[in-house]
């Protein structure tokens, strides 16, 4: 690997950041007698926490919800303490969440500055092509029949429509659009409700078919085209791919950072059975 490529290596950026953020841990841990700081929540504190959660949720929290929130508080406490150790609180009177947020921004900034090797970025695109594909689209015309109390009405209408009858002369008048052109599945179901698209897929093109049921009632439908999804060339979406790759790296690095931060502490929490007992009171 050449010097230039080495300097562009995103993992080098991450390593430098990690060294800047966590380097002082080595000084702290240099003494074999050094003891990690303690993060602990007593069962009494958990009881107060559970009471507050109940007010927010308008119901008693479950033991899992309390445990998950305790995990969040431990992470937040670790972030706050390390932010303070880095001097991020100097001249800043914002609350604890803001300090934790600064630590997260620090990691995210390193990822956003990373310049991946072109082969790395193209490999990311190859693994996530569906994310950048244009959606499959449908073009169809529909005639509405409401609740269709008489099935023979639809049979007669389909015969007439396939024989060339004007769709405007058949069925019931409605505010639904008679035709959708190049509409995605999301757009189609935004109009006709969930479950409408899977019914369209097996229909024969350019043939009036039915009954097709939507959230509103029964339809006769003629699908005239179905355009499959298309994956664009890498060069067409390269900027978007770079943004997504950086976001993914930021998430990975941030998770690694949180694990390492929390590992610096001896975490003491009530046992799940103790939490459940408090909630049962």
N, C-alpha and C positions, 0 to 999 in steps of 0.2 A: 504494500500500500504506500503510495507516494505521500509526501508531506502535505500537499494541498488537499488530497482526498482525506487524509487523517484528520485535518483540521475541520473538514466539513462533516465528519462522522457525527451524527446526532448523539450517539452514545457517549462521545467525548464531552459534548455539551452537558449531558446529564451528569456525567461523572464530576465535571468541574463544579456544577451547581451543588451536587450532593456534598462535595468537599467543603464548599463555602458554608452550606447550611449546617452540616453535621460535624465539621472538622473539630469544633470545640468539644464534642463529646469525648474525643480521645484524651483531651486534657482533663476532663472531669473524671474519666475512668482510669487515668494513669496510675492512681494509687490502688494497690490491690485491696486496701481496706475500705475503699469508697463504697458507700451504700447508695442505691438509687433512691430518688425522692419517692414519696408514697402518694398515690391517688386512691382515696378510699371513700366509700359512701356507707354510712351505718344504716342499720335497718330502720332506725328512727327517721333518718333523712329520706329513705325510700318511702316511708309512710307519708311524709309531707309531699314528696314528689307525686305519689299516686293520687293524693287528694287534689292536687293542682291539675293533674291530667284528667281526672274525672270531671272537673269543672269545664275544662276545654272540650272534652269529648261528649259531654252530657251523658256519660255512662261510665261504669267502672272500667278501667283499663285491664287488659289481660296480662298475665305474667310475662308473656312474650313481648308485649308492647312496652312494658316497664323495663325489661331486660334490654331491649333494643335502644330505648331512650338512654339508659344508663351507659351503654356502649358509646352512644353519641356524645354524652357528657364527658366520658373519659377521653375520647379523641379531642374534644374541644379543649379540655383542660390541658392536655399535652401540647396542643398547638399554642394555646395562650402562654403557657410557661416558656416554651421555646421562643416565641415571638418576643416576650419580655427579655429573655436572655440575650437576644440579638439587638435589643434596644429599640424595637419597633414601637414601643409605647412612648418614646420621648416626644413631648409636645403634642401628643395625640390623646384627646380625652374621650375617644369613642369607646363603645362597650366591648365586652369580651368577643362577641361574634365578629366584630370588625378586625380585631387582632388575628383571630383564626383565619379570617378571610384574606388578610395580607399574606399569611404564610402560604395559603393556597395559590394566590396570585403569583407569588414568587416562583413556585414550581411551574405554573402554567406559562409564565413568561419565558422560561427556559425552553419549553417545548415549542412555543410559537416562534422562537428564534432559530430553531434547529433547521438545518438544510440537509435533507436526506439525499443519499446517492440516487441518481435517476433510476437505477435498477430496483432500488428499494421502493420507490414511489410507484413504479409501474407494477411491481409485484402486489402492492397494496390495492391498486386498481383492479388487477386480475382477480384478486380474492373477493372483491366487493362490487363486481360489475353491476349486479342487480340494483344497487343503490343509485346508480347514475342512468339506468335505462329509462326511456320514455315509456309511459304506461300503455298497456293494451287498450285500444279504443273501440267503441261500438257506434255504428250508425244504424238507426232503425226508426220505423214508424209504428205507432200503436193506435188502436181504437179501443175505447173504454166501454165496458159493458156492466159496470157496477157490480151488484151482487149476483147477477145472472140467475134469476130464479127459474128460467126456462132454458135448459142446455141446448134445445133445438134451435134457439135463436142464434147462438154462436155458430152452430154447424151451418146454418143457412147463410150467415154473414161471411164465414170463411169461404164458402163456395162462391159467393158473389164477388168478394174481394179478389180471389185468385182468378176470377173470370174477367177482372178489369174494372170492377165497380169503384167509384170515387169514395175513398175512406171517409170523407166529410159527410157522406150520406148514410153512414152506417154507425150503429152504436149510440152512446149517450154523449151529450156535450159535457165537457169538464174543463177545469182550469189547468189540467196537466198538459204539458207540451205534446203535440201530436208527433213531432219528430225531434230526435237528438242526433247531432252530427259529430262524429269523432269525439265522443264523450268517454272519459275514463270510467273504470268501474266505480270509483269513489263518486264521480259526478252522477252517474246513472243511479246509484243507490241513494244519493243525496236527494234525488227527485222522487224515485219510486219506492224507496225503502230497502232495508236489508233483505238479502235473499233473492233479489230480482235478477242480478247478473248471472248467478249459476243456472238460472232457468233459460237465459238467453243463449248460453254457450252451445248447447246441443241442437239448437234450431237450425233448420236448413235455410241457407241463404236465399233471399229473393222469393220466399214462399210465405204466405200468410199462415201463421200457426197459432194454436191456442187450445185450451185456455192457458194463459200465462197469468199467474196471480201476483199482485203487488200488495203493498200495505193498504191500498185503497180499494182493491177489488179485482175483477177479472178483465183481462185485455186479450185482444188479438194483436199479434206482433209480426212484422216483417223486418227481419234483419237484412240489411243490404250490404254491410261490410263489417269485418272484424280485422282491425290492423294489429298485428302482434307487437309486443314491446320490442324496442330497438335499443341495443347497447351502443352508445356513441364511441367514436374513436378516442383513445386516451388523450390525444392532443386537444380535443375539443373541450374536455372537462378537467384538464390538468390543474388549473387553479383551484377548483373545488376539491379535487383529490388531495392536493397539498394541505388545504385547510383541514379536511377530515383526518388526514394522517397525523397532523400536529395535534389535533384534539384527542385522538386516540392515544398518542404518546403521552400527552399531558395527564390523561386519566390513569395510565399505567404508572407513571412516575409519582403522581400524587398518592396513589394507593400504597406504593412502596414507601413513600415518605411517612405516611400515617402509621404504617406498621412499625417502621423503625422508631418513630417518635414515641409511640405508646410503649414500645419495648424498653425504653429508658426508665420506665417507672414500675414500681411494684404496685400493681392494681389490686385493691381489695374491695370486693363487692359482696353483698349478701347472697346466700345460696338461693337458687330458684324456689326451693320449698319455703324458705323464709319469706320471700316476696309473695308467694301464693297465700301464705298464712295471713300476711298483712292485708292483702286484698280481700280476703274472706271475712275480715272483721266488720 
